[in-house]
Amino acid sequence: MSVDTSVTIGNVEFSNPVFVASGTFGYGVETDELVDVNRLGAIVTKSITPQPREGNPPPRMVETPSGMINSIGLANIGVERYIGEMLPLYESFKTKIITNIAGFSVSDYAEVMENLEQADGSICAYEINISCPNVEGGKMEFA
């Protein structure tokens, strides 16, 4: 006897409620030797920005008595490469893909979203990264 672990959020049905936190599995293809991603309910990708980003220089993480602090700096391949390289790979996945988008201005978020919406791909939802950075050009907080 098998147990139905499926969940529905909005109009999207997931095979189970186990989603990886954004970025912890990169784009979802980096961990294939460690885990079968198709057994997950969803992969939430690392952040995608309009242009590729190298991110912050090392060290990017430091251990503290209470855990760790990180400052990755939104390192990513940019929306164009993401569409060209990652979206085709996702077609073979059984798990759902939630794409995390980020930017440095409201228009950055709109640009990434517009590009992704025009692309042919299997993204089922978006996670909007408004936690970092959350100021537009050092000015007012827009999150």
Secondary structure by P-SEA (a helix, b strand, c coil): ccccccccccccccccccccccccccccccccccccccccccccccccccccccccccccccccccccccccccccccaaaaaaccccccccccbbbbbbbccccaaaaaaaaaaaaaccccccbbbbccccccccccccccc
